[in-house]
Amino acid sequence: MNYYYDIQVKDAFEGTKEKVIEALSKEGFGIITEINIKDTFKKKLDIDFREYVILGACNPSFSHQALQSEDKIGTLLPCNVIIQQLDNGYVEVAAVNPLESMKMINNPELNRITATIRQKLVNALNSIIK
C-alpha cells in the first residue's frame, strides 16, 4: 500500500486548489496550515519552482479521538495534502495515507480512526474527478 493516495486532473492549479479545499470541507476537514513551496523557495533560496502547495488538513473530531487514544499522535498530525503542477499540464493532488503513516503505532483504536480518516480523504479526492 502506498503512503499516499493521488489523482490527476486537467484543470488550472488555483481552481484545483479551491476544489480540494471544498471537497475536504465536505468530509469534515478544515485547512489549518498552507505552505506555498514555490513562494518559499523563491524567497529563501531564489529558486524558481513549479506550483506546489502543502495543505494541513484537520478533522477536529477525529483528531480529538486520536489524541485521546494516543497522546503523542500530534507528532503525525495534521493530514497533509499536496497540490502540484505537473509538466504534462495536469495538476496532481495527493493525500497522506494515514494507515501507512501510523503503522508503527500498535494501537487498535487508532487503526479504526485512521481507516475512517483515510476513507474520508479518498472520498474528497475522488469527488474532484467526478
C-alpha positions in Angstrom: 0.0 0.0 0.0 1.3 3.5 -0.9 2.0 6.1 1.7 -0.2 8.4 -0.3 -3.3 8.4 -2.5 -3.3 10.6 -5.6 -5.3 11.8 -8.5 -4.5 13.9 -11.5 -6.9 16.5 -13.1 -6.7 18.6 -16.2 -7.6 21.9 -14.6 -6.0 25.1 -13.5 -3.8 25.0 -10.4 -5.8 27.6 -8.4 -9.1 26.1 -9.5 -8.0 22.7 -8.4 -6.8 24.1 -5.0 -10.3 25.6 -4.4 -12.0 22.3 -5.3 -9.7 20.4 -3.0 -10.4 22.7 -0.1 -14.2 22.5 -0.7 -14.1 18.7 -1.1 -12.1 18.3 2.2 -14.6 20.6 3.9 -17.5 18.4 2.8 -15.7 15.5 4.5 -15.2 17.4 7.8 -11.7 18.7 7.3 -10.5 22.3 7.8 -7.2 23.6 6.5 -5.1 24.7 9.4 -1.8 25.3 7.5 -0.9 26.1 4.0 2.7 26.1 2.8 3.4 27.6 -0.7 6.6 25.8 -1.7 7.0 27.9 -4.9 6.9 31.2 -3.0 9.1 29.9 -0.1 11.8 28.5 -2.4 11.8 31.8 -4.4 12.0 33.9 -1.3 14.5 31.9 0.7 16.6 30.2 -2.0 16.0 32.4 -5.1 15.0 29.2 -6.9 12.1 29.0 -9.4 9.9 26.0 -8.6 6.6 24.7 -10.0 3.3 25.4 -8.3 3.3 23.3 -5.2 1.2 23.8 -2.1 1.0 21.7 1.1 -2.3 21.9 2.9 -2.5 20.7 6.5 -6.0 19.2 6.7 -7.6 18.6 10.1 -10.8 16.9 11.1 -11.2 18.2 14.7 -13.5 15.3 15.8 -11.1 12.6 14.6 -8.0 14.5 15.8 -9.6 14.6 19.3 -10.4 10.9 19.2 -6.8 10.1 18.0 -5.3 12.2 20.8 -7.5 10.5 23.4 -6.3 7.2 22.1 -2.6 8.1 21.7 -1.3 11.3 23.3 1.9 11.6 21.1 -0.1 11.3 17.9 0.2 15.0 17.4 3.7 14.4 16.0 1.9 13.0 12.9 -0.9 15.5 12.6 -2.3 17.1 10.5 -3.1 15.1 7.4 -1.0 16.6 4.6 -2.5 17.1 1.1 -0.3 18.3 -1.7 -1.3 20.1 -4.9 1.3 20.4 -7.6 1.5 21.4 -11.2 2.9 18.6 -13.4 4.9 19.2 -16.6 2.2 17.4 -18.7 -0.4 20.1 -18.0 -2.2 18.1 -15.3 -2.4 19.0 -11.6 -1.7 16.3 -9.1 -3.5 16.1 -5.8 -2.0 13.7 -3.2 -3.1 13.0 0.4 -1.2 11.1 3.0 -2.4 7.6 3.7 -2.8 7.7 7.5 -2.9 3.9 7.7 0.6 3.7 6.4 2.0 6.7 8.4 0.6 5.3 11.6 1.6 1.6 11.1 4.4 2.0 13.6 1.9 2.6 16.4 0.4 -0.6 17.7 -3.0 0.8 18.8 -6.2 -0.9 17.6 -8.4 2.1 18.4 -6.1 4.4 16.4 -6.2 1.9 13.5 -10.0 2.2 13.4 -9.8 6.0 13.5 -7.2 6.2 10.8 -9.1 3.8 8.5 -12.0 6.2 8.6 -9.8 9.2 8.0 -8.2 7.5 5.0 -11.6 6.8 3.5 -12.7 10.5 4.0 -9.5 11.7 2.3 -10.0 9.3 -0.6 -13.7 10.4 -0.9 -12.6 14.0 -1.0 -10.1 13.4 -3.8 -12.4 11.2 -5.8 -15.1 13.8 -5.7 -12.8 16.2 -7.6 -12.5 13.9 -10.6 -16.2 13.2 -11.0 
